[in-house]
Amino acid sequence: MAVAPEISVSRWFNTGEPLTLAGLSGRPVLLHAFQMLCPGCVAHGTPQTQRAFELFKHSDLQVIGLHTVFEHHAAMTAVSLEAFIHEYRLTFPIGVDEAGDGTPIPVTMQRYGMQGTPTSILIGRDGSVVHHGFGQQSDMALGAIIAAELAAVR
């Protein structure tokens, strides 16, 4: 399995300090890439991530939302995102994917070869990409993948 590239974040919400994969070494990480104006994210992906955050909060799983803007850039401001986080009662840490240089595709999205949003990526304790799913995913399937990684002895 491929080693997970570092995330590149320009601003954080719901956390007192910036998060890095290097700083989370040894812990599984659920990375949820979303956009505020993505219907699949609003209806399914982001609520699913909030449920995962609440369900696994007593484990060492780190949930990170990544606002990955690859379209409608003018509407995706920090003020809009802050309102979105408040309105949807999102409590997990959320970072804004660093804007791409000379491209509408942000840095972390490029590094992971994401096809769009929502995207769920599970990074294992060993830093490898255990799961990379695009689009709507079953709660049961994603929960099983997370539970298996939490239980894995490395």
N, C-alpha and C positions, 0 to 999 in steps of 0.2 A: 504494500500500500504506500501511496505517496506521502511524503512529509508535508504537513500543512504549512503554507506560506504565512508569514506574519500578516496581521491585519494592519491597515493604515487608516487611522481615524483623525478627523480634523476637529471634532468636538464631541463631548460626552454628556449624557443625561442620565440621571438616576444612579450616579456613582460619584463618590468623593474623590476618586483618583482614576487616572487612565488605566485601562487594562491592556495587557499584551499577552500573546500566547507564550512568549518567553517567561513572563512573570507567573503564568499559570501552569508551568511545566509540571507534569505528573498528575494533573487533574484533567478529567474529560471536559470538553467545551462544546456546547450546542450553540452554533452560530446561525442566526436567523436573519437572512437578507430580505428586506422588504422596502416598499415605497408606500407613502401615504395614499396615493391615488390608484393603487393597484387593487382592483376588486377582490382578487383571490387572497391577497394579503389581509385586507380589512375583514373579509368574511370568514376566512379560515386560518391562514398561516400565523398571523399575529396573535389571535386569541389562543391558538394551539400552543404557541410559545409561552404565553402567560400561564396557561395551565401546566405546562411542563415545569416552568420556574417554580410554581407553587407546589406541585407534586413532589419534586425532587429537592426542595429547599433544605432538607436535613441531610442531604448527601454532599459529596464534594463536587458535584456537577456545577460548572459555571455556565450560565445562560447569558448570551450576548446578542442583542439585537443590532443589526447593522442597516442603517438607512442608506440604501444603495440607489442613488439617483442616476438613472441613465436616460431619462426623458422628462419633459415638462420642468426643466431646471428652474425657470423663473418662479414657479409656484411652490417649489420645495425649499422654502426658507427655514431658518432655525426657529423663527417665531411660529410658523405654521406647524413645524414638527413638535415644538413644545406644547402647543394647543392640542395636537393629535394625541400625544402621550397622556396629557391630562384627561381629555375626553374619553379615551378608551381605557383609562385607569391602568396603564402599563407601569409595572414596578421593577422590571428587570433592567439592567444596564443597557443603554442604547448609545451606539456611536454613529457618527456620520462618516460614511465612507469618503475618503479623501478624493477630491475631484481629480480626474485624469488630466494629464498634460497634453493639450492639443486634441483631445478626444472626449466625446460625451460619456464614455464608459469610465466609471471610477476605478481607482487603483486596486482595491481588494477584489472587486468583481472581476477585473482582468486577471489578477493573480490566480484566482480559483477557477477561471474559465466558466463563470456562471452564465447560464442562458437567459436569465431574467429573474423575476420575482413572482411568488415567494420561492426562496431556496433555503433548504435546511442542510447544514453541514455538521456532522458530529466528528469532533477531533478526539482521538483516543488519548489515554494517559501517556502513551509513548510518542505523542505528537503527530501521529499519522492520521490521514483522513479515513475514517471508518465508514462514513455514509455521506453521500452527496446527492440530495434529492431535489428535483425541480418540480414546482407545481404543488397541487394539493396532495398531501400524504395522510394516510390513515393515522389517527391518534394511537390506535393499538400497535401498528407497525413501528411507528417512531418511538413509542414508549418501550417496546420490546428491545429495540436496538440500543436505546439509552440504558435500560436495565442490564442488558448483557454486558455493555462496556463498564458499567459501574461494578458489576460482579466479577469482571475479568481479573485474574491474577497475572501480573506481568513480572 
